Every structure is written in C-alpha cells, then in structure tokens.
Amino acid sequence: MEKRPNPLLWHGVFALLLLLAGYAIYQAVQAVNYTWRWERIPQYIVYQDEQKSMAEFDGTVVADQGTLWLQDDLDPTHRQKVAAQGALVAEGDMVFRGDAIDSRKAWTAGPIALGVWVTVKLSFCAGILAILLGTLAGLARLSPNPALRNLSITYVEIIRGTPLLVQIFIVYFFIGTVLNLDRFTAGVAALAVFTGAYVAEIVRAGVSSIHKGQMEAGRSLGMTSAQTMRYVILPQAFKRVLPPLAGQFINLIKDSSLVSVISITDLTKAGREVVSSTFSPFEVWFTVALLYLVLTGTLSFLVRRLEVKYAKSN
C-alpha cells in the first residue's frame, strides 16, 4: 500500500517558507533605510468630500414645522429644502441663485479607485471583443476555405509577432487618427485585437480536440455544419479551453496597464500620478500591485467555480 505524505507537514513547510520570505523582505526594507508613510495612501483610494447644495433661485429662507426651506421670492409655492445638518443659512436670510445653502460629507472615490474602475471597464470591453474576434479567427483557421484560413494565420502571426506596446501606438496614432477614435476606444481595440489572436489559437485547439465523429453525428441528425458547430462542438470545446482562456484574460488585465502610454488614466497611470504628488513610490506601487492581484484573483476564483459547476453537470 502506497504511503501518503502527511499534509500537515507540508503545510508547515509552506508556512515556514512564507515566514522566511517575509523576513527577507523585512531585512531588505531595513537595508534601504526608507521611511514608510502608509497613512498617505487611503485618501487616494476613498475620502470624505464636502458637497454643497446650491440655491436654484433667488429667495428667502423660511422655517416650516422645524424645517428650513428656501422660498422663491417670485413664487411662494416654489421651495427648495435645506438640509437640517450642515445648514449654511438661517431663517430670514436672503439667498441668491448659486449661493451655498447646506453642506454635507460624502464618501468619494479617489484617483486609485477610479483607476481600478477604468481598468475593469477596459478589460471587460476588450475581453468581450477578444472572445468574438478570437472565436471567428479560430474557426476560420479550421475552415476548408483557403482564403479564410490564410487570413486567420496572417492575423495571428502578425499580432503574436509584434509587441503590444507597438500595436497600441499604431492603433491610437495611426488608425485612431484616421477613424477619429478617442483614447479609450483605441485602447480597447488594441487590447482586443492582441488578445483575440491568442484566443483564436485556444479556440482552434479546443475545437480540434473534439472527436470528428461529433460533427458527423450532428450532420446525421439533419443539422447543418454551422448548427453542429454552435450546439454540439463549441459547448464541449468551451469547457475544455476554460482554464487557458482564464489565463489569457488574466494576462489581459495585466496588459491593460500599457494603455497608460496613451494617457488613459487606468490603475497604473493613477499610481504614477499619486507617486508624483506623495513622493511615496513604494507604498503606492505595493498598493497598485495588491489591487491588480485582487482583480486577477477574483477572476481566477470565478473561473474555478465555473469549472466545478461544469464538472458537476458532466
């Protein structure tokens, strides 16, 4: 009978390695002699901002059952409520249109949080387009039509053989100028075209892994080739290529940092701007790295849940 290793022992080894890595990082920090200022970072993620309500018309402040109202001088029935907490006016005050009448604190997203949102939106839009483009290119690669097959091969080889940064410059400064594309659209297009080339190869491999008898079985039931591919082949291929697709979309999230070169304020560019204002590079970049890790880790978790669901359905 084969002796199984003690999992507790190896978990202890893993914990020991983490402790050693943490100690090494601590010693490196001490050697740098750097003064950490983590207290500067939270305000660039989320902060409390003072928001003021402005008078919508000229009027006089009146009290009605303990509530302050701004009453229109021309139409006494037209009123604007003044917040009880943070009121900047009192009963009897004359107020002109545009004057502040009350103030309140509200949580507001900072530049880093806004950068996270731009990164998520950019990656999501590019990912959807990459799936569509990659699926079409992957199927064209398997097409018996030489024109479609050669077109797909040319697209994949050109995109995979050139750096993403160069492609972003070409799309934004050349194609974007001709088609009058804004920065965000150009960034999405460049990322989608780049990722689509890799998705095409993943789709091609997934479809090729399905036994040819599946296509013949679908045709024998009276289905067309397109129907068989849509309802029989692709669903099975998708389950098989889910892990590599997830890895490709994780790379897409990380690759999206390159769009900062065309002045899209994503997470990376927001980090650079915060560094220039706080002079705390280590704290900012550690925070940015952690946020990227949260995004990619969340995607990995969702994909694992999807894999488990598909495994149970089978």
C-alpha positions as CSV (number, residue, x, y, z in Angstrom):
1,M,0.0,0.0,0.0
2,E,1.4,3.4,-1.0
3,K,2.3,5.6,1.9
4,R,0.6,9.0,1.5
5,P,2.5,12.1,2.6
6,N,1.5,14.0,5.7
7,P,-0.4,17.1,4.5
8,L,0.1,18.9,7.9
9,L,3.9,18.6,7.5
10,W,3.9,20.1,4.1
11,H,1.6,22.9,5.1
12,G,4.1,23.6,7.8
13,V,6.9,23.8,5.3
14,F,4.8,26.2,3.2
15,A,4.2,28.4,6.2
16,L,7.9,28.3,7.1
17,L,8.8,29.4,3.5
18,L,6.4,32.3,3.8
19,L,7.9,33.4,7.1
20,L,11.4,33.3,5.6
21,A,10.2,35.3,2.6
22,G,8.7,37.9,4.9
23,Y,11.8,38.1,7.0
24,A,13.9,38.6,3.8
25,I,11.6,41.4,2.7
26,Y,11.9,43.0,6.2
27,Q,15.7,42.9,6.1
28,A,15.7,44.4,2.6
29,V,13.5,47.2,3.8
30,Q,15.7,47.9,6.7
31,A,18.8,48.0,4.5
32,V,17.1,50.6,2.2
33,N,16.6,52.9,5.2
34,Y,13.2,54.1,3.8
35,T,10.6,56.0,5.8
36,W,7.3,54.4,5.2
37,R,4.2,56.7,5.0
38,W,1.3,54.4,4.6
39,E,-1.1,57.0,6.1
40,R,-0.9,59.0,2.9
41,I,-2.4,56.2,0.7
42,P,-6.1,55.8,1.9
43,Q,-7.1,59.3,0.9
44,Y,-6.2,58.5,-2.7
45,I,-8.4,55.4,-2.7
46,V,-11.5,56.8,-1.0
47,Y,-12.0,60.0,1.0
48,Q,-14.7,62.2,2.5
49,D,-15.5,65.2,0.3
50,E,-17.6,68.2,1.3
51,Q,-20.5,68.6,-1.1
52,K,-22.6,71.8,-1.1
53,S,-26.1,72.3,-2.3
54,M,-26.6,75.5,-4.3
55,A,-29.7,77.7,-4.4
56,E,-31.7,77.1,-7.5
57,F,-33.4,80.5,-7.4
58,D,-33.4,83.9,-5.6
59,G,-35.4,83.6,-2.4
60,T,-35.7,83.9,1.4
61,V,-35.1,81.2,4.0
62,V,-38.2,80.3,5.9
63,A,-39.0,77.8,8.7
64,D,-41.9,75.4,8.4
65,Q,-42.5,73.0,11.3
66,G,-38.9,72.9,12.2
67,T,-37.6,72.5,8.6
68,L,-35.8,75.2,6.7
69,W,-36.9,76.0,3.2
70,L,-35.7,78.4,0.6
71,Q,-38.8,80.1,-0.7
72,D,-38.9,81.7,-4.2
73,D,-39.5,85.4,-4.0
74,L,-41.5,85.4,-7.2
75,D,-43.5,82.2,-6.5
76,P,-44.0,81.5,-2.7
77,T,-45.2,77.9,-3.6
78,H,-41.8,77.1,-5.1
79,R,-39.5,75.8,-2.4
80,Q,-36.1,74.1,-2.0
81,K,-35.4,72.1,1.1
82,V,-32.4,73.0,3.2
83,A,-30.7,70.0,4.9
84,A,-31.0,70.2,8.7
85,Q,-27.5,69.0,9.3
86,G,-24.9,71.2,7.7
87,A,-27.2,74.2,7.0
88,L,-25.2,77.3,6.0
89,V,-28.2,79.7,6.2
90,A,-30.7,80.7,8.9
91,E,-34.3,81.7,8.9
92,G,-34.8,85.1,7.3
93,D,-31.6,85.1,5.2
94,M,-31.9,86.4,1.7
95,V,-30.2,84.0,-0.8
96,F,-29.3,84.4,-4.4
97,R,-29.2,81.8,-7.1
98,G,-25.9,79.8,-6.9
99,D,-25.3,80.5,-3.2
100,A,-24.4,77.5,-1.0
101,I,-27.3,76.7,1.4
102,D,-26.1,73.5,3.1
103,S,-23.1,71.3,3.2
104,R,-22.6,67.6,3.9
105,K,-19.8,65.0,3.9
106,A,-19.9,62.2,1.3
107,W,-17.5,59.4,0.5
108,T,-15.9,59.9,-2.8
109,A,-13.7,57.6,-4.9
110,G,-10.1,58.7,-5.1
111,P,-7.8,58.5,-8.2
112,I,-6.7,55.0,-7.4
113,A,-10.3,53.7,-7.0
114,L,-11.2,55.5,-10.3
115,G,-8.2,53.9,-11.9
116,V,-9.4,50.4,-10.8
117,W,-12.8,51.1,-12.4
118,V,-11.2,52.2,-15.7
119,T,-9.0,49.1,-15.7
120,V,-12.1,46.8,-15.1
121,K,-14.1,48.6,-17.7
122,L,-11.3,48.5,-20.2
123,S,-10.5,44.8,-19.6
124,F,-14.2,43.8,-19.7
125,C,-14.9,45.6,-23.1
126,A,-11.6,44.2,-24.6
127,G,-12.3,40.7,-23.3
128,I,-15.8,40.6,-24.9
129,L,-14.5,41.8,-28.2
130,A,-11.5,39.4,-27.9
131,I,-13.8,36.4,-27.4
132,L,-15.8,37.3,-30.5
133,L,-12.8,38.1,-32.7
134,G,-10.8,35.1,-31.4
135,T,-13.7,32.6,-31.9
136,L,-14.2,33.8,-35.5
137,A,-10.4,33.7,-36.2
138,G,-10.1,30.2,-34.6
139,L,-12.9,28.8,-36.7
140,A,-11.5,30.5,-39.8
141,R,-8.2,28.7,-39.1
142,L,-10.1,25.4,-39.3
143,S,-12.1,26.4,-42.4
144,P,-11.6,24.4,-45.6
145,N,-11.7,27.8,-47.4
146,P,-8.0,28.8,-48.2
147,A,-8.8,32.5,-48.1
148,L,-10.3,32.4,-44.6
149,R,-7.6,30.1,-43.4
150,N,-4.7,32.2,-44.7
151,L,-6.3,35.4,-43.4
152,S,-6.6,33.9,-39.9
153,I,-3.0,32.6,-40.0
154,T,-1.7,36.0,-41.1
155,Y,-3.6,37.8,-38.4
156,V,-2.4,35.5,-35.7
157,E,1.2,35.5,-36.7
158,I,1.4,39.3,-37.2
159,I,-0.2,40.1,-33.8
160,R,1.7,37.5,-31.9
161,G,5.0,38.5,-33.5
162,T,4.8,42.2,-32.6
163,P,4.8,43.8,-29.1
164,L,1.5,45.0,-27.6
165,L,3.0,48.5,-26.9
166,V,3.8,49.0,-30.6
167,Q,0.3,47.9,-31.5
168,I,-1.2,50.4,-29.1
169,F,0.8,53.2,-30.7
170,I,-0.2,52.1,-34.2
171,V,-3.9,51.9,-33.3
172,Y,-4.0,55.2,-31.4
173,F,-1.7,57.4,-33.5
174,F,-2.4,56.0,-37.0
175,I,-5.7,54.1,-37.1
176,G,-7.2,56.3,-34.4
177,T,-6.4,59.4,-36.2
178,V,-7.9,58.2,-39.5
179,L,-11.1,56.9,-37.8
180,N,-11.2,59.7,-35.2
181,L,-11.1,57.3,-32.2
182,D,-10.9,58.5,-28.6
183,R,-8.2,57.2,-26.3
184,F,-10.5,54.6,-24.5
185,T,-11.8,53.2,-27.8
186,A,-8.3,52.9,-29.2
187,G,-7.1,51.2,-26.1
188,V,-10.0,48.7,-26.1
189,A,-9.4,48.0,-29.8
190,A,-5.7,47.4,-29.4
191,L,-6.2,45.1,-26.4
192,A,-9.0,43.2,-28.1
193,V,-7.0,42.6,-31.3
194,F,-4.0,41.5,-29.3
195,T,-5.8,39.1,-27.0
196,G,-8.0,37.9,-29.9
197,A,-5.0,36.4,-31.6
198,Y,-4.2,34.2,-28.6
199,V,-7.9,33.3,-28.1
200,A,-8.0,32.2,-31.7
201,E,-5.3,29.6,-31.1
202,I,-7.0,28.5,-27.9
203,V,-10.3,28.1,-29.7
204,R,-8.7,26.2,-32.6
205,A,-7.0,23.8,-30.2
206,G,-10.3,23.3,-28.3
207,V,-12.3,22.6,-31.4
208,S,-9.6,20.3,-32.8
209,S,-9.7,18.2,-29.6
210,I,-13.3,17.3,-30.2
211,H,-13.6,14.0,-32.0
212,K,-14.7,14.3,-35.6
213,G,-17.5,11.8,-35.0
214,Q,-19.3,14.6,-33.2
215,M,-19.7,16.6,-36.4
216,E,-20.7,13.5,-38.3
217,A,-23.3,12.7,-35.6
218,G,-24.8,16.2,-35.8
219,R,-25.0,16.0,-39.6
220,S,-26.7,12.6,-39.4
221,L,-29.4,14.2,-37.3
222,G,-30.2,16.7,-40.0
223,M,-28.2,19.6,-38.6
224,T,-26.1,21.9,-40.8
225,S,-22.4,22.3,-40.2
226,A,-23.0,25.7,-38.6
227,Q,-25.7,24.3,-36.3
228,T,-23.5,21.4,-35.3
229,M,-20.6,23.7,-34.6
230,R,-22.8,26.0,-32.5
231,Y,-24.8,23.5,-30.5
232,V,-22.5,20.4,-30.3
233,I,-18.8,21.3,-30.9
234,L,-18.4,24.7,-29.3
235,P,-20.1,24.0,-26.0
236,Q,-17.8,21.0,-25.4
237,A,-14.7,22.9,-26.7
238,F,-15.5,25.8,-24.3
239,K,-15.4,23.5,-21.3
240,R,-12.0,22.2,-22.3
241,V,-10.4,25.6,-23.0
242,L,-11.8,27.4,-20.0
243,P,-8.5,27.2,-18.0
244,P,-6.3,28.6,-20.8
245,L,-9.0,31.2,-21.6
246,A,-9.0,32.3,-18.0
247,G,-5.2,32.6,-18.0
248,Q,-5.4,34.7,-21.2
249,F,-7.9,37.1,-19.6
250,I,-5.8,37.4,-16.5
251,N,-3.0,38.4,-18.8
252,L,-5.4,40.9,-20.4
253,I,-6.0,42.6,-17.1
254,K,-2.2,43.0,-16.5
255,D,-1.6,44.0,-20.1
256,S,-4.1,46.8,-19.8
257,S,-1.6,48.7,-17.8
258,L,0.2,49.5,-21.1
259,V,-2.6,51.8,-22.2
260,S,-1.4,54.4,-19.8
261,V,1.1,55.4,-22.5
262,I,-1.8,57.0,-24.5
263,S,-3.0,58.9,-21.4
264,I,-5.8,56.6,-20.3
265,T,-6.0,57.0,-16.5
266,D,-6.1,53.4,-15.6
267,L,-4.8,51.9,-12.3
268,T,-1.1,52.2,-13.5
269,K,-1.4,55.8,-14.6
270,A,-3.3,56.7,-11.5
271,G,-0.5,55.2,-9.5
272,R,2.1,57.3,-11.3
273,E,0.1,60.4,-10.6
274,V,-0.2,59.6,-6.9
275,V,3.5,58.9,-6.7
276,S,4.3,62.3,-8.2
277,S,2.1,64.0,-5.5
278,T,3.0,62.0,-2.4
279,F,6.7,61.1,-3.1
280,S,5.9,57.6,-1.6
281,P,6.7,55.3,-4.5
282,F,7.0,52.0,-2.6
283,E,3.6,52.5,-0.7
284,V,1.8,53.4,-3.9
285,W,3.2,50.6,-6.1
286,F,2.7,48.0,-3.4
287,T,-1.0,49.2,-3.3
288,V,-1.3,49.1,-7.0
289,A,0.2,45.6,-7.2
290,L,-2.2,44.4,-4.5
291,L,-5.2,45.8,-6.4
292,Y,-4.1,44.1,-9.6
293,L,-3.8,40.9,-7.5
294,V,-7.3,41.3,-6.2
295,L,-8.7,41.7,-9.8
296,T,-6.8,38.7,-11.2
297,G,-7.5,36.6,-8.0
298,T,-11.2,37.4,-8.3
299,L,-11.3,36.3,-11.9
300,S,-9.4,33.1,-11.0
301,F,-11.9,32.3,-8.3
302,L,-14.9,32.8,-10.5
303,V,-13.4,30.5,-13.2
304,R,-12.7,27.8,-10.7
305,R,-16.3,28.0,-9.5
306,L,-17.4,27.7,-13.2
307,E,-15.1,24.7,-13.7
308,V,-16.6,23.0,-10.6
309,K,-20.1,23.7,-12.0
310,Y,-19.3,22.2,-15.3
311,A,-17.7,19.2,-13.7
312,K,-20.9,18.5,-11.7
313,S,-23.1,18.9,-14.8
314,N,-21.0,16.3,-16.6
